[in-house]
Amino acid sequence: MTGPDTAHPDNNDERPTERTGGRHSGPPANPAPQVPPPATPDAAPAPDADTADEIHTPTRALPIMHTPGDASEPTVAISTITNTSDDAGFEPTVAISTITSDGPSSEDVDDLATAPVVHEKPETSTDRTTALLQAARAWLNQDPDPETQAQLRVLINAVDDGDTAALSNLHSRFDTRLAFGTAGLRGEISAGPNRMNRVLVSQAAAGLATYLRRHAAAGVTPSVVIGYDGRKNSQVFATDTAAIMAGAGVRAILLPRLLPTPVLAFAVRHLDASCGVMVTASHNPPNDNGYKVYLGGANHGAQIVSPDDKAISTEILRVAADEHVLHLPRGSYETAEEDVVHAYIAATAGIAHTPRAQVNAVYTAMHGVGWDTTRRVLEKAGFDLPTLVDAQIAPDAAFPTVAFPNPEEPGALDLAYESAREVGAELIIANDPDADRLAVAIPDLSSASGYRRLSGNEVGAILGWRAAAMAPASDPDALPPVEAGTLACSIVSSPALHAVADAYGLRFTETLTGFKWVSRVPNLVYGFEEALGYLVNPGTVRDKDGISAAVALLSLVSDLKSEGTTLAGYLDLFSEKFGHFASGQISVRVSELSTIALVMTRLRESPPTHVGRIRVDEIDDFRWGLGELPPSDVLRIRLTDGSRVMVRPSGTEPKLKVYIDTRCTVGTLVERRSAAQAALDELDRGMRTLIA
């Protein structure tokens, strides 16, 4: 997008932020002592392991210094920044525990001069192994699962026999613990505190119950609704949770059968529950499972955020330290009637009007739980049922036809493409295993499969356009009033939604990555994130919902078909109206997390003047945060042609992630596409060189 055929995107998303312009951002001027501020009810949430790299507000930028008449590269004026663990907002890659002596302190003796000197005996490998085996045996003694019991016994016996591989395996399970954060819990099903299992889940349930009781109003019994999908142990984990919650004095309601995550998110609000728990690992590998937590009341059924996650984690750790899982009281829980499912179906079907034309579609549930609920929603909304990918339609915890049960992964939609070719489908819709995400593919004769999967940004933009067109009209030339509807997306999602909001006089907000943040935006009309998550009905569900998104998309395609066009044609119209947006992503998996830290440090200390052949305008460093959002390990690189590059470590995997977005608003449709794609290709090449 270099040259005269490109246009700079409007930067209205930065209006609240004062920037001095220039090359690279730095810490706030005259910073306060770099210690965390005390928590207050109105304070911005502190970052955690899941969200600390997900902030969108930049700090001030430092200027580019040009020498008059000098055609060489610009030099950079940068304040010296010391990367130490004491820096406010700095995120250390490696967690370091401080071990203190158990000897007498200054409070234990009258005269420090006569205090005995503490001599610590160095811990030997034998001591560490003995302590490890003690911890493993203690865990074994409270494990109610025969499978993980047997697994742990084998490891303990192997370590006793001197097996070093077994010792390493045991360390990986017991040296740390699956952290409970804003993403709840998620991990491999196996024995030990650093895995998902019945002991860990029972401790989580007991800790969460204590949190709910402590935060309940006087005289009010807190309540929890619990859902589960078709993964291994999902129902077991859910029933354990229900029984322990009931035993702890919390009213526990179990959903009637395995159901999609959006039904659980809906049920929290529908049943006016204090809390919701969904047992799922979404689209993780087959042997993973997880534990998502939602809060009712003032949280309106959204996923937990800080500081609630910290408070819940504290209670869980207390249970783990003080309680024996097999001694936790268990009680009788309720099982919800099908009425809650019927209510979700009615509310979701209601987001679409009577179809103007039927759509020849193909559907896959990716071996998950989406189909039964989706079928009933489509029938109630008046849509013909799609052709099914039979091999993937029933829940199967082994996910036998895919390497990963994630519709974003290469090969995951191959069977859907095959079915679509057989019936000449106009559209492919796919849910992930817990049906909170939606993938979409359309016919494409240039593709070997005959179909092209749309990116999350493409689907997010067109559903955003649909939402904006249906929102109450306002003057697009006036500053949107506070009460105006808001379109929202995560910081790494396409700026296309901002262009839509501007065109329709709506407000636009960027949030931290994750629907726990998107769903909390005031006056939300619609929200999305590029990882196939869409929220089209925030009045009903406060989380991404792949079923309601599928209904909204089918309704749109039905309207387009009645008007003689297609979804591909609608994408062209979008590019003509708002400009053509192109997006790309680089994901680099590393074997050592320190590699990611080194790359981020290098980009900060030696900021690039160009990415490829495109000049850098400024770099926003989110380490110090600004406004209401906490610090984050994210860099935003703005290019002089209006393009944008985001660089951040993954919050869940050992990966460095780079998100590239370009835009062109002038010329013919073909010229816009060509210019945006050329800039995308150039930035992709340049960033791969910079992070190598």
N, C-alpha and C positions, 0 to 999 in steps of 0.2 A: 504494500500500500504506500510505497514511497512515490513521490511525484505528485502532480497536480490532480490526479484522479481520486485522491483520497480526501476524506473529511474527518476532522477531529470530532470525536463523540462529545456530547455535552457532559460536563463534569458536575452537574447539579447534585450528584450524590455527595459531593465534597463541600457543599455550601456551608454546613455548620462548622467546618474545620478551617481555621486560618492557616494558610501556608505562605511561607516567604518565598516560594519558588525555589528552583535550584536543583542540585544534583542528588543529594543523599540526605535522608532524614537523620536526626540525632536525638539525644535525650532532651526532655523539656528544659527550657532555660531555667537557671537557678533551681535545680531540683531540690526537693525536701530530702532530709536524711533517708537513705534508701532502706527503709524497713517497712514491712507490710503494715498498712493502716488498720486500726481496730475495725472489726465488723460492725456495721450498723444496718438497720432495716433498709435504709435507702441507698446503701453503698452498692457499687457495681460488684457483681460476683467475681470471686477470685478464680484464676485459671486452675484447671486440674489436668490430670493425665490425658483426659479425653478431649478437652476443649482448649488447652493452653496454646494450641497452634491455630486458633480459629477466629481471630479478631479482625475486624475490617477497618477500624479507625486508625489512620496513620498519625505518626508524630510529625513535628515540623521538619521541613526539608532544608538541607544546606545548599548553598548556591554553587553553580558552576562558575569557575573563574576563567575568563577568556583574556588573553593578552592582546591588546589592540594590534591589528595588522598581522597577527600570527595565525597562519592557516593550519597549524599543527593541532593535535587532539587537545581538548580542554583539560586543564588541570583541575583537581578537585580540592576544595577547602573543606576539610573534615576535622571536627574536634576529636581529640584523642579519646577513644572509648575503651575502657578496661573491661574485658570480659571476665568478671569474677562472679562467684556465687553470691556475693553481697549486692550485686547490681539489682536495683529494683526491677522486677519483671523478668530478669534473666532466667532462662529455663535450663538448668543443668541436664545434660543428656544422661548422666550416670547418677543414680541415687547413692549417697554415701551415708552410712549410719555412724554416729559418734558413740563410741563405747567409753563409758566412764568407770572409774574404779569404784569398788564397793567399800573402800576403806573409809575412815572417819573424815568427816568434813569439818569446816571451821566452826560449824554449829555444835559439833560433838565434843569439842575440847575447849578448855579455858585458855590455854596458851599455845599458840601455833608453834612457838619455838620449841616446846617440849612434846609436840604431837609426834606419835610414832610414824616413821617413814613406811609407806606402803610399798611392798615389793611384790609385783605381780609375776606369777609364774607363767611363762609363755605357753599359750595353748598349742598342743601338738596335734598332728593329723589324727592320731589315735583318739584324743579327747573329742575332736570334732566328729569323728565317725561314731563314737559312743553316744554323743548327744543326738546325732542324727537318727540313730537306731532307736533311741529312747522316744523321740518325737514320732517316728514311724509306728512304733508299737502302740503308743498312746492313741494315735489316730486309728489304728486297726481295731482297737478295743471299743471304739464307738461307731464303727462303720456298719450300717445295717444292710449294705448291698453285698450279696455273695460274690458277684463278679469282681468288684474292686477289692474286696477282702482277699480273694484268691490271688489277684494280681500283686497286691502289696506283700503278701506272705512270700511269694516267689522271690521278690526283690530283696526282702529282708534276709531270707535264707541264703541268697546268692552273695550278699554283702558279707554275711557271717563266714562264708566260704572263701572270701578274699577276691571276689569278682569285681574288678575295677570299673567295668562298664556298668554294672548294676549300681555301684556306689555313685557314679556320675548321674545315673538316671534318678536315683533317690534324691540326690542334691537338687536336681532340677525341679522336683516335686515339692520339696520341703524347705529349701533355702529362702523362698519368698512365697507370697500369697497372691491369688488373683485379687486385684484391687477393685473395690466397689466404687464406681464413679458415676458420672452423669450418663454413661452408657450401661449402667448396671453391672452385670457380670457377663463374661463370655469367655469360653475356653474349651479345650479338649476334654471329653469325658474320660476320666481316669482317676486313680487314687491320689490323694494328697491335697494340701491346701492350695497348690498352684494349678489345680485342675478343677473341672466341673464334676461334682459328685454329690451324693445324698448328704454327706456330712457338711460340705460347704453350703449347700442350699438350705439345710436345716438351720445352720448358724445364721445365714442371711435372713431367713424367715423370722427367727426369734428376735434378731436385732431390729428388723423393720417393725415388728410388732411393738417392741419397747418404744421405738421412735413415735409410732402412731399414738400410743397411749399417752406419752409425754406431751404431745402436741394437740391432743383432743381438748375440746372445750369442757369445762367443768360439768359433770353429770352426763356427758355424751359418750356413748360407746363407739369407738372408731370402727370403720368397716373396710373390707378389702374385697375386690372382685378379682378372680384369678383365671387366666386363660392359658391354653397350651396348644402347640401345633403338633405335626406328625413326626417330629424328630425323635431319635432315640432318647428314652427316659423323660420326654417332655411331660407325659401324664404322671409319671412317678414323682417328678420334682414338683408338679402342680399340686398333687394330693398331699404330699409331705408339707408343702407350704400351707395349704388350707387347714390341715389338722393342727399344726403347730401354732398358727395364728389363732385358731379357735381356742386352743389350750391356754393361750396367753391373754384371753379376754377380748379378742378382736372378733367382730362379726365377720365370718369368712364365707364368701359365696363363690363357688366354682362354676365356671361356664359349663353348659350341659355336655359338651363334646369337644373334640379338636376343632378349632376355628381359626380364621385369619387374625393377625394382629390388629387390623383396624376394627374388628368387632369388639375386642377387648378395650381398645381406646375409646370406642363409642360407649361401651357399657359403664365405664367409670362415670361418665356424665349422666347417662340415662338412669342409672341406679343411684345417683348422688352418693357414690362411695367416697370414702376418705382417700382411697388408694387403689391402684390397679397393679397387678403383676402379670406379665406375659412371659411364659417360658418358651423361648425361641432363640435360635442363632441365625435367623433370617437366611441369608444365602451363603453362610460359611460352609466349610467342608463337612462331609457327612458325620464325622465323629465329634463335632462341636455341639455345644448347646449354650444357652444363655438365659439371662434373667433381666427383663426390662421393667422399670418401675415408673408408674405414673402417679400424680397426685391430684386429688379433687379439690373442692373448695375454691380458694382464691386462685389456684393453679389451673382451674377449668379443665382438668383431665390431661394436661400436658406432661411430657416426660420430666423427670426431676432435673434440676440444675443446682449449681452451688448457691447457697451453702447447705441445702438439704442433703445433698449426696454426702457431704462431710459428716453431718450429724448422724445420718444413717450408718455410715461406715464406722463411726466411733462405737455405736451400739453393737454392731456386728462383731467388731474386734473384742469388745467386752465379753460377749457370749463365748467367742472362741477361746478366750483366756480362762473364763470362770466356770463354764457350763459343760456338761457331758451330754452329747446329742441324744443318747438313748434315754436320758433322764428328763429331757424336756417334756413338760406336760402336753398332752394332745387332747383335742376336743372334737366335738361333732360339728361339722360344717354343713352349709346349705348347698344345694345344687340349683342353679338358676333354671327357670323355665325357658322354653323355646321363645317366649314372648320377647326376650331381649334381642334375639336373632331376627325375629320378625320386624321389630322396630328399626333395627339397622337396615334391613332390606328395604323397608318402605321409605326411610329417609334418603337412602342412597339412590333408589330408583327415581325419587322426586327431583333430582337435579337435572333430569333430561325431560324435554317435552316429547309428545308422541312422535315417533320417527316419521320423517317425511319421505324417506326411501330406506329400504332395507339394504344392509351391507353384507357382502359375501366375505366373511372374516374367518380366520383360523385362530384358535386359542390353545395355549399350553399353560399348565399349572406348574411345570418344572418339578414334578413329583411332590408338590406341596399341597396345601390345604385350601387353595383359592377357588377351585372349580365349583363346588356345591353352592357356596354363597354367591359367587358370580353368576351362576346359572339362574338362581332364583331372582337376583336383582334384574338381570336382563329380561327375564320373562315378565316381571312386574312392570318394567319400563316399556314393554312392547317390542323389543328387538327380537328378530329371528336368532336362534341359537347358532353359534359359530361351529365350524368343523373343528373337531378335537384332535389334538396330537395324542392318540390313544395310549401310546407307550409312556407318556408323561403325565397322564391326567389324574391318576390315583395317588394318594400320599404314600410315599415309600422312603423310609429313613436312609436307605442305602443309596439313593439317587443313582440308579444303575446306568442311565443312558448319557450322563454328562460327567465330565472331569470335575467341574465345579458347578453347583446348582445356582449359578448367577447368570442371568440373561445378558450381562455385559461381557461375559467371557467368550473368547473365540470358540466356535463350535456348539455353544449352548443352544442356539436356535436352528441348528442344521435339520433336525426332524421337523420343525415347524415350517422351514422353507420347503422341505419335501412335500409335506401335506398341502401347502399353499399352491405349489406347482400343479399338484394333482387336481385341485378344484378351481384353479384360476382365481385365487383369492385376491381381493382388493386391499386387504389389510391383515396384518398379523398382530395379535396382542398377546403378551406374555406376562404373567406374574412371577415373582420370585417365590420361594417356598412358603413364606408366611404372608404373601400377597399384600405387602405394604409398598411394593415398588411395581412399576409398569414399564415394560419394554414394548416398542412399536417398530414394525417394519412395513415397508411399502414396496410395490413392484418397481424394479429397476432393471431394464434390459441390458444395461452395461455391466451388471454384476454376473458372475458365474452362477450364482445361486438363483438369479432372477429376482432377488429381493435385496433391499438395503435397510439395515437397522438404523433408525434415526437416533441421533445422539440425545442424551438427556437435555442438553441445552436447546436442541431443536424442538423437542416435545414441550419443554418448559415454556419456550417463547410462544408457541402457537396456542397452548392452553391459556397462557397469560393474556394473549390477544382476545381470546374468547371471553375470558373473565372480565377484561376491561370493557369490552363492547357491551356486556350485560350489566355492568355497574351503572349506578345513577350518573347521568351526564353532568359534566362541569366544564368550565371554560379552560381549554388547554393552554391559553396564553396567560392565565392568572396563576399566581402562586397558590398551590392547593391548600385549602383550609385545613386546620388541624383535624376536623372531623371527617375529612375526605377519606374514602377507601384507600387502602394501601396494598401495593404489590410488593412482595418481598422475596429475596433469594439469598443464598449464602455468598460469601465473598469470593468464592472460586467459581461461581456460576456465571453464565454469560451476561454481559451488560445489556443484552437485547431487551430484557424486561424493563430496564430503566427507560429505554427509548419508548416502549409501549406506554408506560406510566405518564411520561411527559406528553405524549400525543393525546392522551385522554384526560389530562388534568387530574391525575391521581397521584398520591404520594408514593415514593419508592424508598425502600429500606433494604440495606444489606445487613446480614446478621452473621454471627459465628456459624461455622459449619455444623449442620445437624438440625433436625426438625424440632428438637427441644427448644431451639432459639427461634426458628422461623415461625413456629406456631404461637409464640408469645407476642408477636408484633401487634400493637394496638390497631383496631379498625381493619384487620386483615381481610382482604377480599380473596387473595390467592397467593400461594407461595410455592417455591420449588427449589430443588438443588440438583446439580448436574448429574448426580449418581442415581438417576431414575426415580427420584422422589417428588411427588406432587400432592399439594393440598388444595383441592378445588372446592371443598365445602367446610370451611373453618367453623361455621355455626353448628356443625354436627360432630365433627371429629377434630381433635387437636393433635394430629399427627399425620404423617404421609399415609396415603391410602391408595393402593394400586387398583382397587375395585372401583371406587368412585371416579378415579382418573380414567379408567377404561370406559365407564359409562359416558363421561363428558366427551371423551375423544370419539366414541362411536356416534354420539349425538352430533358432533361437529362434522364428521365424515358423512353422516346421513344427510345433513343439510347441504353440504357441498355437492353430493351426488345428485340431489334434487335440483341443484342449480347447474348441473352439467360439468362440474369440475371435480378434482381429486385433492387428496392431501398434498401431493407433490405440487399441484397448481397453487394451493394455498400457501405453501412455503415460498413459492415464487412471488406471490402477492405480498407476503411479509417483507421480502427483500426489497421490493419496489417501494413499499410504503415507509419502512423504517431503516432501510439500508441492509446490506448483506453482512451478516455476522458469521465468522468462521472461528471454530474452536478446536484446540488440540491439547493433548496431555502427554507428558513424559513421566514415566514412573520407573524409578531406578531402585531395585532391591539391593540391599547391602548385607554383607555377612557380619559387619561390625557397626554398631550404632555410632561409634566415634567418627566414622567416615562421613556421616550426615552432618555432624557438628563441624567437622573441618571444612566441608563445602560451604555451609552457611557462614562460618567465620571468614572464609576467603572472600565471599561475595560482599561481606560487610567491610572488611578491611581494605580490599582492593576492588571497589565497585567498578563495574564495566562502564566504559563510555559508549560502547556500541553492543548490540546483540546482533551477531552477523554483521550485515552492512547497514543496519538501521540504528540511528543515533538514539541514545538514552536521554530522555528529558529530565527525569528525576526518579529517585528510588525512595519509596516509603518503607521505613523499618518499623514494624509493629511491636518491637520489643518493649517499649515503654507504655504503650497504650495511650488512649486519649478519650476524653469525654466519659461516657458511661461504660465503656468496654475495657476489659482488663488487658494486660500485656499478652503478647503472643510471639512465637518464633516464626514470623512470616515476613517475607519481603515482597513488595509490589513494585515492579519495574514498569514505569510509564515511558513509552517511546514517542519520539517526535511526530510520528505519523498517526498517533492516536491509538496505537495498539497497547495491550496490557499483558504483562507476564506476572504470575503469582508463583512464589517458591516457598514451600513449607515441608517440614517432615510430616509423614503420616502419623496420625494419632493412634493408629491401631496396629500398624505393621512396620517392619524395618525397611521403610521405603522413603526416598526423597521424591516429592511430587512437584511437578511443574505444570501450571495451567496457562495456556496461551489463548488470547482472544484478540481478534482483529475485526475491523469494520470498514466498509466502503459505502458511501452514500451518493456517489456521483457516477454518471455514465449509464449505459444500458445494463440490463440484468446480467448479461454475459460479462461485461466489463467489470461490474461490481464483484461478481464471483471470482473472476480471474485475479483482480487486484487483492482481494481479501485472502485468497488462497496463496498467492505469491508471498505476501507478507507472512502468512502463517508458516509456510515452508522455510522462509529465511530465518524466522525467529526460532523455529524448531532446530534447525542446524546450528544456529548460534548458541542456543541454550545447552545443547548437548556438548558443545565444546567447552562452555563455561563451567559445567558441573562435572566434567570428566575427571 
